Amino acid sequence: MHTLYNIFFCTCILCLVIACSTSPREQPLAKSPDSVCTVLCDAVEPAIPVLTDSTGVGNITTYGSVQDPQPSAGGACNYGKTQVYNFAAASVSLAPGDLKGLWNGGHICGQCVQVRVPSPLGFRSVVVRLMDKCPDAYCGIDLGGAPARTLMGDAPGRYSGEWKYVSCANQDSVSDGAPSLVVKEGSNAWWALIQVHNGPGATDSIRYESLDGKHSGTFPWATEAENFFKVPNNILADTAEYILRISYSDKTQASVVVKGSVLSVENSSIEIP
């Protein structure tokens, strides 16, 4: 009789059907900022960001001028001088020195995030490309001047906000040209590093395969500089053609065919279809 009562109770009362379920309910990442703030929007308390694989909640700050925003000079991602105006820096650590922030040794370089902060009129939002790292122990996302002006207006400061990964494709002011493969300055026939500019996201990997099928592999992540892949010496001396397959963080892929020796030419840029 007790068993029949429980079955009837759980099937007849809708709200308790959920309670009787054995499936765990998904818990929110953290309390998101309120949709509006009435006072001191720009002067919140410093807070350690809370992260998942593709979202975050934490402090939104700026290291650019909202009065005279300038394009990114390449930052710690080592892109060199650019014409990208919507850019930002990412946290390196959560607790001091733990290296568990967004930066991840430069692997986050090129990722776009949609950043939102509350204002007295509701949320403001902007998409930025991560191109730098910030030293602030409480940094979540540190904005360049142009996106800071969009979000903060004439009150730059420390906001409480949230962000999520998005594709850079078709976003305003996060690219300054077509996706391209760029060979680092100083590269030569014995040593060369390459990186991707203006991709739809961070570069997860670059695989290579000779067109004759005899040689294949994955370029290793470089230790000499952040946000680069190292080209094996045997490819640099090879005039044969290779197909390079680039995988991005948004799960898209692209490929380009180049002669191995082209990857030894410093500052060369190869457009990625």
C-alpha positions as a Markdown table, in Angstrom:
| # | Residue | x | y | z |
|---|---|---|---|---|
| 1 | Met | 0.0 | 0.0 | 0.0 |
| 2 | His | 2.8 | 2.4 | 0.8 |
| 3 | Thr | 4.5 | 1.6 | -2.5 |
| 4 | Leu | 1.2 | 2.3 | -4.5 |
| 5 | Tyr | 0.9 | 5.6 | -2.6 |
| 6 | Asn | 4.4 | 6.7 | -3.6 |
| 7 | Ile | 3.7 | 5.9 | -7.3 |
| 8 | Phe | 0.5 | 7.8 | -7.3 |
| 9 | Phe | 2.1 | 10.8 | -5.5 |
| 10 | Cys | 4.9 | 11.1 | -8.0 |
| 11 | Thr | 2.8 | 10.6 | -11.1 |
| 12 | Cys | 0.0 | 13.0 | -10.2 |
| 13 | Ile | 1.9 | 16.0 | -8.9 |
| 14 | Leu | 4.0 | 17.4 | -11.8 |
| 15 | Cys | 6.4 | 19.3 | -9.7 |
| 16 | Leu | 7.3 | 16.3 | -7.7 |
| 17 | Val | 7.9 | 14.2 | -10.7 |
| 18 | Ile | 11.1 | 16.1 | -11.1 |
| 19 | Ala | 12.0 | 15.7 | -7.5 |
| 20 | Cys | 11.5 | 11.9 | -7.7 |
| 21 | Ser | 13.8 | 11.7 | -10.7 |
| 22 | Thr | 17.2 | 10.0 | -10.1 |
| 23 | Ser | 18.9 | 12.3 | -12.7 |
| 24 | Pro | 21.0 | 15.0 | -11.1 |
| 25 | Arg | 20.0 | 18.6 | -11.9 |
| 26 | Glu | 22.7 | 20.7 | -13.7 |
| 27 | Gln | 24.1 | 23.3 | -11.3 |
| 28 | Pro | 24.9 | 26.8 | -12.5 |
| 29 | Leu | 28.5 | 27.8 | -12.9 |
| 30 | Ala | 28.2 | 30.7 | -10.5 |
| 31 | Lys | 25.8 | 33.5 | -9.7 |
| 32 | Ser | 25.8 | 35.7 | -12.8 |
| 33 | Pro | 25.9 | 39.5 | -12.4 |
| 34 | Asp | 22.5 | 41.1 | -12.0 |
| 35 | Ser | 21.0 | 42.3 | -15.3 |
| 36 | Val | 21.2 | 45.9 | -13.9 |
| 37 | Cys | 23.2 | 47.7 | -11.4 |
| 38 | Thr | 22.1 | 50.9 | -9.7 |
| 39 | Val | 25.3 | 52.2 | -8.1 |
| 40 | Leu | 29.0 | 51.7 | -8.4 |
| 41 | Cys | 28.8 | 49.6 | -11.6 |
| 42 | Asp | 32.5 | 50.5 | -12.2 |
| 43 | Ala | 33.9 | 49.8 | -8.8 |
| 44 | Val | 33.0 | 46.3 | -7.8 |
| 45 | Glu | 35.2 | 44.3 | -5.3 |
| 46 | Pro | 38.1 | 42.3 | -6.8 |
| 47 | Ala | 37.1 | 38.7 | -7.2 |
| 48 | Ile | 38.7 | 35.5 | -8.5 |
| 49 | Pro | 37.0 | 34.4 | -11.7 |
| 50 | Val | 35.0 | 31.2 | -11.9 |
| 51 | Leu | 35.6 | 29.2 | -15.1 |
| 52 | Thr | 34.2 | 26.3 | -17.1 |
| 53 | Asp | 35.6 | 25.0 | -20.4 |
| 54 | Ser | 33.8 | 27.8 | -22.4 |
| 55 | Thr | 32.3 | 30.3 | -20.0 |
| 56 | Gly | 33.3 | 32.5 | -17.0 |
| 57 | Val | 32.1 | 34.9 | -14.4 |
| 58 | Gly | 34.4 | 37.5 | -12.9 |
| 59 | Asn | 35.9 | 41.0 | -13.1 |
| 60 | Ile | 35.9 | 42.9 | -16.3 |
| 61 | Thr | 38.6 | 45.6 | -16.5 |
| 62 | Thr | 40.4 | 47.7 | -19.1 |
| 63 | Tyr | 44.0 | 48.5 | -20.0 |
| 64 | Gly | 43.1 | 50.6 | -23.0 |
| 65 | Ser | 42.0 | 54.2 | -23.4 |
| 66 | Val | 38.3 | 54.7 | -23.9 |
| 67 | Gln | 38.9 | 58.2 | -25.2 |
| 68 | Asp | 41.4 | 57.2 | -27.8 |
| 69 | Pro | 41.2 | 53.5 | -28.5 |
| 70 | Gln | 44.1 | 52.0 | -30.4 |
| 71 | Pro | 44.4 | 48.6 | -32.2 |
| 72 | Ser | 46.2 | 45.7 | -30.6 |
| 73 | Ala | 50.0 | 45.7 | -30.9 |
| 74 | Gly | 49.9 | 41.9 | -30.8 |
| 75 | Gly | 50.2 | 41.4 | -27.1 |
| 76 | Ala | 51.7 | 38.3 | -25.5 |
| 77 | Cys | 50.2 | 36.3 | -28.3 |
| 78 | Asn | 53.0 | 37.8 | -30.4 |
| 79 | Tyr | 50.9 | 38.8 | -33.4 |
| 80 | Gly | 52.9 | 42.0 | -34.0 |
| 81 | Lys | 51.2 | 45.2 | -34.9 |
| 82 | Thr | 47.6 | 44.7 | -36.0 |
| 83 | Gln | 44.5 | 46.6 | -36.9 |
| 84 | Val | 42.3 | 44.6 | -34.5 |
| 85 | Tyr | 40.3 | 47.0 | -32.3 |
| 86 | Asn | 38.1 | 44.6 | -30.4 |
| 87 | Phe | 40.7 | 42.7 | -28.3 |
| 88 | Ala | 41.3 | 41.8 | -24.7 |
| 89 | Ala | 43.7 | 40.1 | -22.3 |
| 90 | Ala | 43.0 | 36.9 | -20.4 |
| 91 | Ser | 43.8 | 35.8 | -16.9 |
| 92 | Val | 46.9 | 33.7 | -16.4 |
| 93 | Ser | 46.1 | 32.4 | -12.9 |
| 94 | Leu | 43.1 | 32.0 | -10.6 |
| 95 | Ala | 44.9 | 31.7 | -7.3 |
| 96 | Pro | 48.3 | 33.4 | -7.4 |
| 97 | Gly | 50.8 | 31.4 | -9.5 |
| 98 | Asp | 48.5 | 28.4 | -10.2 |
| 99 | Leu | 48.5 | 29.1 | -14.0 |
| 100 | Lys | 44.9 | 27.8 | -14.1 |
| 101 | Gly | 43.5 | 31.0 | -15.8 |
| 102 | Leu | 42.3 | 31.4 | -19.4 |
| 103 | Trp | 45.7 | 32.0 | -20.8 |
| 104 | Asn | 46.9 | 28.3 | -20.7 |
| 105 | Gly | 50.4 | 29.0 | -21.9 |
| 106 | Gly | 49.1 | 31.0 | -24.9 |
| 107 | His | 46.7 | 28.2 | -26.2 |
| 108 | Ile | 43.8 | 30.6 | -25.8 |
| 109 | Cys | 45.3 | 33.1 | -28.3 |
| 110 | Gly | 42.9 | 33.9 | -31.1 |
| 111 | Gln | 39.8 | 32.8 | -29.2 |
| 112 | Cys | 36.8 | 35.2 | -29.3 |
| 113 | Val | 34.6 | 35.7 | -26.3 |
| 114 | Gln | 31.3 | 37.6 | -25.9 |
| 115 | Val | 31.6 | 39.7 | -22.8 |
| 116 | Arg | 28.6 | 41.1 | -20.9 |
| 117 | Val | 28.4 | 43.6 | -18.0 |
| 118 | Pro | 25.4 | 45.0 | -16.2 |
| 119 | Ser | 24.6 | 48.7 | -16.5 |
| 120 | Pro | 21.8 | 50.8 | -15.0 |
| 121 | Leu | 19.9 | 50.2 | -18.3 |
| 122 | Gly | 20.6 | 46.4 | -18.5 |
| 123 | Phe | 23.3 | 44.3 | -20.0 |
| 124 | Arg | 25.8 | 45.6 | -22.5 |
| 125 | Ser | 27.7 | 43.2 | -24.7 |
| 126 | Val | 30.7 | 43.1 | -27.0 |
| 127 | Val | 32.7 | 40.4 | -28.8 |
| 128 | Val | 36.5 | 40.5 | -28.4 |
| 129 | Arg | 39.5 | 38.4 | -29.6 |
| 130 | Leu | 41.9 | 37.3 | -26.8 |
| 131 | Met | 45.4 | 38.5 | -27.8 |
| 132 | Asp | 47.2 | 39.2 | -24.5 |
| 133 | Lys | 47.5 | 38.1 | -20.9 |
| 134 | Cys | 47.0 | 40.3 | -17.9 |
| 135 | Pro | 49.0 | 40.4 | -14.6 |
| 136 | Asp | 46.1 | 41.3 | -12.3 |
| 137 | Ala | 45.6 | 38.5 | -9.8 |
| 138 | Tyr | 41.8 | 39.2 | -10.1 |
| 139 | Cys | 41.7 | 39.6 | -13.8 |
| 140 | Gly | 38.8 | 37.9 | -15.7 |
| 141 | Ile | 38.8 | 39.7 | -19.0 |
| 142 | Asp | 40.9 | 42.9 | -19.4 |
| 143 | Leu | 39.6 | 44.9 | -22.4 |
| 144 | Gly | 41.3 | 47.1 | -25.0 |
| 145 | Gly | 40.0 | 50.6 | -25.4 |
| 146 | Ala | 37.4 | 50.1 | -28.1 |
| 147 | Pro | 35.4 | 47.3 | -26.4 |
| 148 | Ala | 35.8 | 49.0 | -23.0 |
| 149 | Arg | 34.2 | 52.1 | -24.5 |
| 150 | Thr | 31.3 | 50.0 | -25.7 |
| 151 | Leu | 30.7 | 48.4 | -22.3 |
| 152 | Met | 31.8 | 51.0 | -19.9 |
| 153 | Gly | 31.2 | 54.3 | -21.7 |
| 154 | Asp | 32.7 | 57.2 | -19.8 |
| 155 | Ala | 33.1 | 55.2 | -16.6 |
| 156 | Pro | 36.0 | 52.7 | -17.1 |
| 157 | Gly | 36.8 | 50.7 | -14.0 |
| 158 | Arg | 36.3 | 47.2 | -12.5 |
| 159 | Tyr | 32.9 | 45.7 | -13.4 |
| 160 | Ser | 31.4 | 42.3 | -12.6 |
| 161 | Gly | 30.6 | 40.5 | -15.8 |
| 162 | Glu | 30.4 | 37.2 | -17.6 |
| 163 | Trp | 31.7 | 35.8 | -20.9 |
| 164 | Lys | 31.4 | 32.8 | -23.2 |
| 165 | Tyr | 33.4 | 31.5 | -26.1 |
| 166 | Val | 32.0 | 32.4 | -29.5 |
| 167 | Ser | 33.3 | 32.1 | -33.1 |
| 168 | Cys | 35.2 | 35.0 | -34.5 |
| 169 | Ala | 33.6 | 34.6 | -37.9 |
| 170 | Asn | 31.5 | 37.5 | -39.0 |
| 171 | Gln | 32.2 | 39.5 | -35.8 |
| 172 | Asp | 33.1 | 43.2 | -36.0 |
| 173 | Ser | 36.6 | 44.5 | -35.4 |
| 174 | Val | 38.2 | 41.2 | -34.3 |
| 175 | Ser | 40.2 | 40.6 | -37.5 |
| 176 | Asp | 42.3 | 42.7 | -39.8 |
| 177 | Gly | 42.3 | 40.4 | -42.8 |
| 178 | Ala | 41.6 | 36.9 | -44.0 |
| 179 | Pro | 42.8 | 33.9 | -42.0 |
| 180 | Ser | 46.5 | 33.4 | -42.7 |
| 181 | Leu | 49.5 | 31.3 | -41.7 |
| 182 | Val | 52.4 | 33.6 | -40.7 |
| 183 | Val | 56.1 | 32.6 | -40.3 |
| 184 | Lys | 57.9 | 34.2 | -37.3 |
| 185 | Glu | 60.5 | 36.8 | -37.8 |
| 186 | Gly | 64.0 | 35.1 | -37.5 |
| 187 | Ser | 62.9 | 31.9 | -39.0 |
| 188 | Asn | 65.3 | 30.2 | -41.4 |
| 189 | Ala | 66.1 | 26.9 | -43.1 |
| 190 | Trp | 67.2 | 25.4 | -39.8 |
| 191 | Trp | 64.6 | 26.7 | -37.4 |
| 192 | Ala | 61.1 | 28.1 | -37.9 |
| 193 | Leu | 57.9 | 28.9 | -36.0 |
| 194 | Ile | 54.4 | 29.5 | -37.5 |
| 195 | Gln | 51.1 | 30.8 | -36.1 |
| 196 | Val | 47.6 | 31.5 | -37.4 |
| 197 | His | 46.2 | 35.0 | -37.7 |
| 198 | Asn | 42.5 | 35.9 | -38.0 |
| 199 | Gly | 41.2 | 32.4 | -37.5 |
| 200 | Pro | 37.6 | 31.7 | -36.3 |
| 201 | Gly | 39.0 | 30.7 | -32.9 |
| 202 | Ala | 42.1 | 29.6 | -31.1 |
| 203 | Thr | 44.3 | 27.2 | -33.1 |
| 204 | Asp | 44.0 | 23.7 | -31.5 |
| 205 | Ser | 46.4 | 21.9 | -33.8 |
| 206 | Ile | 48.2 | 22.0 | -37.2 |
| 207 | Arg | 48.7 | 18.6 | -38.9 |
| 208 | Tyr | 50.9 | 18.1 | -42.0 |
| 209 | Glu | 51.0 | 15.5 | -44.7 |
| 210 | Ser | 53.2 | 15.4 | -47.8 |
| 211 | Leu | 51.2 | 15.1 | -51.0 |
| 212 | Asp | 53.0 | 11.8 | -51.8 |
| 213 | Gly | 51.7 | 10.5 | -48.5 |
| 214 | Lys | 55.2 | 9.6 | -47.2 |
| 215 | His | 55.5 | 12.1 | -44.4 |
| 216 | Ser | 52.8 | 13.2 | -41.9 |
| 217 | Gly | 52.5 | 14.4 | -38.3 |
| 218 | Thr | 51.5 | 17.2 | -36.1 |
| 219 | Phe | 53.5 | 20.4 | -35.5 |
| 220 | Pro | 54.5 | 20.6 | -31.8 |
| 221 | Trp | 53.6 | 23.6 | -29.7 |
| 222 | Ala | 56.7 | 25.8 | -29.5 |
| 223 | Thr | 58.6 | 26.3 | -26.3 |
| 224 | Glu | 60.6 | 29.2 | -27.6 |
| 225 | Ala | 57.7 | 31.7 | -27.8 |
| 226 | Glu | 54.0 | 31.5 | -26.9 |
| 227 | Asn | 51.3 | 31.0 | -29.5 |
| 228 | Phe | 53.5 | 29.4 | -32.1 |
| 229 | Phe | 54.0 | 25.9 | -33.6 |
| 230 | Lys | 57.4 | 24.6 | -34.5 |
| 231 | Val | 58.2 | 23.2 | -38.0 |
| 232 | Pro | 60.4 | 20.1 | -38.1 |
| 233 | Asn | 63.8 | 20.7 | -39.8 |
| 234 | Asn | 63.2 | 18.1 | -42.5 |
| 235 | Ile | 60.2 | 20.0 | -43.8 |
| 236 | Leu | 62.0 | 23.3 | -43.9 |
| 237 | Ala | 64.6 | 21.8 | -46.4 |
| 238 | Asp | 61.9 | 20.1 | -48.5 |
| 239 | Thr | 60.7 | 21.7 | -51.8 |
| 240 | Ala | 57.9 | 19.1 | -51.9 |
| 241 | Glu | 54.3 | 20.2 | -51.2 |
| 242 | Tyr | 52.5 | 19.6 | -48.0 |
| 243 | Ile | 48.9 | 19.9 | -47.0 |
| 244 | Leu | 48.5 | 21.6 | -43.6 |
| 245 | Arg | 45.2 | 20.9 | -41.8 |
| 246 | Ile | 44.3 | 23.4 | -39.2 |
| 247 | Ser | 41.8 | 22.6 | -36.4 |
| 248 | Tyr | 40.2 | 25.5 | -34.5 |
| 249 | Ser | 38.6 | 25.7 | -31.1 |
| 250 | Asp | 35.1 | 26.1 | -32.6 |
| 251 | Lys | 35.5 | 22.6 | -34.2 |
| 252 | Thr | 35.9 | 24.0 | -37.7 |
| 253 | Gln | 38.9 | 23.0 | -39.9 |
| 254 | Ala | 40.8 | 24.6 | -42.8 |
| 255 | Ser | 43.6 | 23.4 | -45.0 |
| 256 | Val | 46.3 | 24.9 | -47.2 |
| 257 | Val | 48.9 | 23.5 | -49.5 |
| 258 | Val | 52.5 | 24.9 | -49.3 |
| 259 | Lys | 56.0 | 23.9 | -50.2 |
| 260 | Gly | 57.9 | 22.9 | -47.0 |
| 261 | Ser | 60.7 | 25.4 | -47.8 |
| 262 | Val | 58.2 | 28.3 | -47.8 |
| 263 | Leu | 57.7 | 27.8 | -44.0 |
| 264 | Ser | 61.3 | 28.8 | -43.5 |
| 265 | Val | 60.8 | 32.3 | -45.0 |
| 266 | Glu | 60.5 | 34.8 | -42.1 |
| 267 | Asn | 57.5 | 37.1 | -42.0 |
| 268 | Ser | 55.9 | 35.3 | -45.0 |
| 269 | Ser | 52.1 | 35.1 | -44.9 |
| 270 | Ile | 50.1 | 32.3 | -46.5 |
| 271 | Glu | 46.4 | 32.9 | -46.9 |
| 272 | Ile | 44.2 | 30.1 | -45.6 |
| 273 | Pro | 41.2 | 29.4 | -47.8 |
